[in-house]
Amino acid sequence: RQAMRHNLAQLRARFATLTFAERAIFYGVANNRLNKQLAAELGVSERTIKAQRARMFEKLQIETVPELVRAANALQNSTGAHEPAAWQWFGNRPAVPQKCET
């Protein structure tokens, strides 16, 4: 159990290094979006999505989409109210996450 918490803490730390675009792609891939769909929703080229997706996988130290889905589930289950709206960004309809004004 302690090892699981340690792994989750490491995953959270790696997730925190993702850029806004990489997080949007993370949520999109976790919600079964294709690169082409993500490109249209985010207003960038498919090539840009592929590059950012590769960088995101590298930062998270993940090699496959099933690993990414498991990581997304772990983060979603562990954060609860921490980032609830983020999981709805790519819900039933195409939506682009908005940057928070600070």
C-alpha positions in Angstrom: 0.0 0.0 0.0 2.8 2.4 0.8 4.5 1.5 -2.5 1.2 2.4 -4.3 1.1 5.8 -2.6 4.7 6.4 -3.6 4.0 5.5 -7.2 1.0 7.8 -7.2 3.0 10.6 -5.7 5.6 10.1 -8.5 2.9 10.1 -11.1 1.4 13.3 -9.7 4.8 14.9 -9.8 5.4 13.9 -13.4 1.9 15.1 -14.3 2.6 18.5 -12.7 5.4 19.0 -15.3 3.0 18.8 -18.2 2.2 22.0 -20.1 -1.4 23.2 -20.7 -1.4 21.7 -24.2 0.1 18.4 -23.0 -2.6 18.1 -20.3 -5.3 18.8 -22.8 -3.9 16.0 -25.0 -3.6 13.7 -21.9 -7.3 14.2 -21.2 -8.2 13.8 -24.9 -6.3 10.5 -25.3 -7.7 9.2 -22.0 -11.1 10.0 -23.4 -10.5 8.0 -26.6 -9.9 11.0 -28.9 -8.0 10.6 -32.1 -5.1 12.9 -33.0 -7.2 14.4 -35.8 -10.0 15.1 -33.4 -7.7 16.7 -30.8 -6.1 18.9 -33.5 -9.5 20.2 -34.6 -10.7 20.8 -31.0 -7.5 22.5 -30.0 -7.0 24.4 -33.3 -3.6 23.1 -34.1 -2.2 20.7 -36.7 -2.2 17.0 -36.3 1.6 17.0 -36.5 1.7 19.4 -33.5 -0.6 17.0 -31.6 1.7 14.1 -32.4 4.8 16.0 -31.2 3.1 17.1 -28.0 1.7 13.7 -27.4 5.1 12.1 -27.7 6.6 14.7 -25.3 3.7 14.0 -22.9 4.3 10.3 -23.0 8.0 10.8 -22.4 7.5 13.2 -19.4 5.0 10.8 -17.8 7.3 7.8 -18.5 4.4 6.0 -20.2 4.8 3.9 -23.3 1.3 2.8 -24.3 -2.2 4.2 -24.4 -3.5 1.6 -21.9 -0.8 2.7 -19.5 -2.0 6.3 -20.0 -5.6 5.3 -19.3 -4.5 3.5 -16.1 -2.5 6.6 -15.0 -5.5 8.8 -15.8 -7.8 6.6 -13.7 -5.3 6.6 -10.8 -5.1 10.4 -11.0 -8.8 10.8 -11.3 -9.5 8.5 -8.3 -6.8 10.1 -6.2 -7.6 13.7 -6.9 -11.4 13.7 -6.5 -12.3 17.3 -6.2 -8.7 18.5 -7.0 -9.4 18.9 -10.8 -13.0 17.9 -11.4 -13.7 20.1 -14.4 -10.6 18.8 -16.2 -12.3 15.4 -16.7 -15.2 17.0 -18.4 -13.1 18.9 -20.9 -13.5 16.2 -23.5 -16.8 14.8 -22.3 -19.8 14.2 -24.5 -19.2 17.1 -26.8 -16.0 18.6 -28.2 -14.7 21.3 -25.8 -11.5 23.1 -25.5 -10.2 23.7 -22.0 -9.9 27.4 -21.1 -6.8 28.8 -19.4 -7.5 30.1 -15.9 -7.0 33.9 -15.5 -4.8 34.6 -12.6 
